[in-house]
């Protein structure tokens, strides 16, 4: 899957995400099979920003293949199962990664 396709899907999801209960969340996504394959999702002031850059002051970074990430955001791959079998790696606060996974399921 192409990076721009993934980024477009996440931006579309961000438009309808319910972030009313989230004070601040910054997650960097690293797609291992795209070049460049880095973007971030930030929830701040009840708004969601999705940008194709590194986010150095993040809560966590999630690393996975783009096809697996697409399955994750489509609801076809459970985030906990993906983490358990090694398809999803988290660097940083695992709790924030779970909070992010709940946002993308809605």
N, C-alpha and C positions, 0 to 999 in steps of 0.2 A: 504494500500500500504506500502511496506517495505521501510525503510529509504534509504538503498543502491540503490534501484530502482529510487527513487526520485533524489538522489544525482547524479546518472549516467545520468539521463535525463538532469539535469541542466548543468552538465559538457559538455555534447554533444552540448547543445544549446550555451554554452559559446564559443565553438570552432568557431562558425559561426556568432556570434553577432557582429554587427557593432558598435563599441565603439569609432569611430573616433571623435565624437563630445562630448565625456565625459572626463572631466579632472580627476575627482576623484569621486567615488561612493562606499560606503561600506554599504551593507545591510545584516543584520542577519535575517535568516529565522528560526522561531521556529515552529516546527510541534508538535501540542499538543497530537497527538495519537501515536507518535513514541518514543522509548526510546533507545538510545538518539535520539533526534529529532531536533538538532541544527546544522546549518551550515551557512556559510557566502559566499556572493558573493562580490568580490572587483574588481573594475575597477581602475587601476592605470597604468600610462604610456602606455595607449592604449592597455593594456593586461587585460584579465579577469582571476581571480583566484577564484576557488570554493573549499572551505575546510570545513571539518566537525568539526569546533570548534566555540566557542563563539568569538565574535569580540567586544571588549569593546570600541574601538574608532570608532564606527559606526555612520553613518548618521541617520539610523533608524532601527527598528526591526519590522518585519512582523510576526504576529502570526496567524496560521490557521491550520485546519486539513489537513492531507496529501492528502486525496482524493480531497478536495477543491483546494489545491495548484496544484495538477496534472491537474485539470480542468482549472485553471488559466493559467498555462504554455502551455496548449494545445489549448488555445483560446476559450474554452467552457464556461468560467466564466469571465465576465467583472470585472476588478478590482474595478471600482467605484461602481458598483452594489453590489459586495461582501462586500465592506467597508460599504455601506449604510445599508445593511441588517444584518451586524454583523458577517459575515463569515470570514472577514479579519480585523485584528486589527493592528494599526500602533502605535508604540511607538517612538517618535522622529519626524523628519522632513517629513511631509506628501508629500511635493513637491519632495523629493528624492525617496519616495516610488512610486510616479507617474512616475518619470524618470525611475526607475527600471522596472515598468510595461510596459513602452514603449520599453525597451530593449528586454524583453522576448516575445513581440508580433512580433518582426521582424523575 
